[in-house]
Amino acid sequence: MPPRSKNGNGSEPLGSEDVLWKAADKLRGSMDSSEYKHVVLGLIFLKYVDDAFEERRSVLREELAADGFTGEAAEELLESRDEYTAEGVFWVPPEARWGYLREKAKQPEIGKLIDNAMDLIEIDNPTLRGVLPKTYARPSLDVRRLGELVDLISGIGLGASEHREKDILGRVYEYFLGRFASSEGKGGGEFHTPRSVVKLLVEMIEPYSGRVYDPCCGSGGMFVQAESFVEAHGGKRNDIAVYGQELNDTTWRLAKVNLAIRGIEADLGPRWGDSFHEDLHPDLKADYLLANPPFNISDWGGPAT
């Protein structure tokens, strides 16, 4: 029997899990895990989009040189947003790039610079509009620890093609969501269902094609596993369309980012909302209903059973 990976789900060890978790632990004591998970995951997302951006930038530079573009002409094309988005790469404005933030990591305004970076990425990438965390400048977030966190994450590759092929970021997200849920105890189940449960539910309903709906989607794990199921059975990602709704606003944002980093297009409604009392998909006729309701919450607003 092959040895189990230390992340416990049978997949190849990441190698950077412990480093990333230690990074998260740098914030322990200064805020609750329910808060610092968004701080850490937001920075991981920034590093991911910058890795992918810089790799595309390097390839583009070589292509331009081969075509005879040099000097200002080449630099202008290197800063063309379309050259990146056409390849499925998020456009990262200069002041949102990881190198810029790392240079400023030890400065007292690093929190404001990170918030600004999130704003700039949202402006240039409409699918992320209003979902990225922008609370890095708050007084309760220790500036020194935040700078150390930036330094730690700087040494981990996340968004280059070799990392995307192995779904490194997706696995990091899954690992972190599980660890944060565990550290939050009972309340952690509101945003994360264990991978083994998700996989079982998906394999039971076998969503080969059609519309998949999760009315209490948490951080989007059901959709990720459904897409993986389709691809594992020879299908294509666009064979299914995913729809969801989530009551908690921060978890809704987490789901939007979790799906965006994997390139999964999902309709999670224009905002968060309680699917029991305000259906944001009233006209949806889904082929599959895939959900793990928040069983740890007894007062959900409906009649007693």
N, C-alpha and C positions, 0 to 999 in steps of 0.2 A: 504494500500500500504506500503511495507517495506521501511524503510528509506534508502535513497541513501548514499553510502559510500562517504567519503570526497575526494576520488580520482576521483569521478565523472563518473565511468564507470559501477557502479552497483555491483562491486565485493566487497568482504569483505575488510574492511580497513586494511592496512598494520600495522599501529601502529608506524612504524619507518619512515614513509615518511617525517614527519616534521623534525625529527632529521637529516635525510640524506640531506634534502634540506638546512638546516642550515649549515651542513657541507660544502656543495657546496658554500654557501654564504660566508664562511670564505675566499674564494679566490676572491670574487668579489672586484673589484677595483684594484687588482694586475694583472688581465688579463681579456680578453674578455670571454664571455660565450662560444663562439665557441671554445676556447682553454680549459677552465677549465672543460668542460663536459668530455673531454678525461682524464683529471687528476682524477676526481672523479670516473668515471665509471671504469677506470683502477684499482683503489684501491678496489672498490667494487668487481670487478672480482677476485682480489687476495684473498680477504677475503672469497669469495664463494668457490674457489677451496681449500683453506686451511681448511675450515669448513668440507667439504666433505672428504678431506684427513685425517683429525684428527679423524673423526668418523669411517672411515674404519680402521684406525690404532688401535683404541680402541677395535673394534670388533676382529681384527686380533690378538691382544695381548691376548684376552680372549680365542680365539680358540687355540692359541699356548700353552697357559698354560694348557688347557684341554688335549692337546695331549702330555704333558710332556716336552715341550720345555721351557728352562729357560736360564738365563745368556746370554752369547755371542751368542749362537745358536739362541735364540729368537730375539735378537737385530739385527742379520744379516738378518733374515727373515722379520723383521719389516721394514728394509731398502731395501727390494726387490721391484723394480719397478713393476714387473709382478703381484705381489699380489694386486696391486691397479688398474692397467689398465685392468686386467681381470674382474674387477667388475664395469668397466665403470667410474672409478674415475681418475682424472688427477693426475699424479705423481708430487709431489712438493718437489724439492731438499731442503736440510736443510737451506740454506741461502735465500730461497725464502718463507719460512714458516712465517705465520703472527706473531707468538710469537717472532721470531727472530727480525722481523722488528719493532714490538711494543717496544721491549726492547731498540732499537736504535732510537726511534722516536724523542727524544730530542737532538740527536747528529747532528752536522752540516753536516755530510755526508749522512743524511737519503735519500736525493734525489738520490745519486749515488747507495745506497744500493737497493732502489726500482727499479731503472733501471736495476741493475744487476739481481734482482729477476725475472723481466720480461724476460730478456735474458735466464736465466736458465730454466724457464718454457717452453719457446719456443723450446729450444734445446731438452728437454725431451718429448715434446708433438708436433709432427710434424704438426698436424692439425692447430696449432696456429702459425706456423713459419712465422715470418715477419709481424704479425698483431697487437701485443700488443704495447701500448704506452710506449716509452722509452725516455721521455723528462723531467723527474722529477729532474734532476740535473742542469737544465738550470738556469742561474742567475736570470731571471725574476720571478722565482717561489719562494716565500717567505718560507724559511726553517721552521720558527716558525709556520706559519699557516699550513704547510704541516704536521708537527708533531702533531698538534692539530687535524687535519683531521684524521690521523691514529688512534689517541686515541678515537675519536668519533665513527668511524666505528668499532672499536674493540668491542664495546658493543652491536653490532647488529648481530644476528644469520642469516646466509644466506644459508649455504650449507649442513646442516645436513638433514637427511632423512625427518624429519617432515616439514622442510622448502621447500625441493624439491617437496614434495607431494602437497604443496599448491602453487608451482611455485612462491615462494616469490621473488627470484632473477629476474625471468622474469618480474614480475609485477613491481619490483623496476626499472628495465631497462626501461620498457614502461613508467612508471611515469616520470622518469628523461628525457627521450627523448622528451616527450610531454612538460615538463616544460622548457627544454632548447630551444626547437623549438619556444615556445611561447616567451621566453625572447629574442630570436634572431630576432623575428619579421618576416618580409617577407622572409629573407634568411633561416629561420628555416625549411620552407617547403621542402627544398632540401633533407633533410635526414629523415624527419618524416612526415607521413600522419596520421591525427587523427584516433584513433581506430574505431570510429563509421563509418568512410568512408571505412576503410579497411574491416571491418566486412560486410558492405553492398556489396562491390564488390565481396568478396568471396562467400557470399550467393547467389549472382546473377549467378555466373558461376558454382557453385556446383562442385568443384573438388574432386569427390569421389575417383578417382584413375587415374594414368597416370602421365605425365610429365607436371609440372607447370613452366612457364617461366615469369620472370619479367625483362624487359630490362633496367629499371631504378629503381633498387631495394632499394635504400636508405639504411636504417639500417636493412632491412630484415623483416619488420612487416607483409608484405603480406604473406610471407612463414610461419611465426609463426601462423597467423590466419588460413591459409589453413590447416596446420597440426591439429590445434584445431578443425576445421570443420570436418575433417575426423574422428577424435577420437570421437567427439560428436555424430556422426552418426553410431557408432559401428564399424568403420574401424580401421586399425592399421597404425602406423606412416609410415611404409615402403610401404603403398599402393600408395603413391605419391612420385615422385622424383622431387626435386626443382632445378632450374637453374636460374641464374641471372647475371646481369652485372651492374656496377655502375661506373660513371664517376669520382667522387671525391675520391681521394686516402684515406683520413682519414675516410670518410663515409664507404668506402669499408671495411676497417679494422674493423670499428664499427659493420658492418653487420656480419663479420666473427665471432667476439666474441659473439655477440647477439645470433647467431644460435648455436655456440659451447656450450654455457652455458645451452641450452635447449636440447642438444643432437641431434640436427637436422643436418643431413649431407646434404650439399648443394654444388653445383658446381657453384661458382661465378667467374669462370675464373681464370687463373694464376695470374692475376693482375687486376687493375682498367682500364677502357677504355670507350670511347664514343660509345655506341651501334649504333648511327646513322651513324658513319663514320668508325668504326672498330668493326665488329661483332666478339666477342670472342667465339661464339658458332655457327659457320657457318653451321655445319652439323646437328644441333639439329632440330628434328621434335617434337614440343611440342603439347600436347593435349589441354592446356589452356594457354592463354596469360593474365596475371594478372598484371596490372600496373596502377599507377597514375602518369602520366608524370609530370615533373616540370613545371606546368602551370604558375608559377610565373616568368619564365625566357622566355622572348620573343626572345632574340638573341641566338638561339640554334644551329645555323650553317646550317640550311636548307633553302629552298626557302620560300619566304614570301607567306602567304596565305591570 
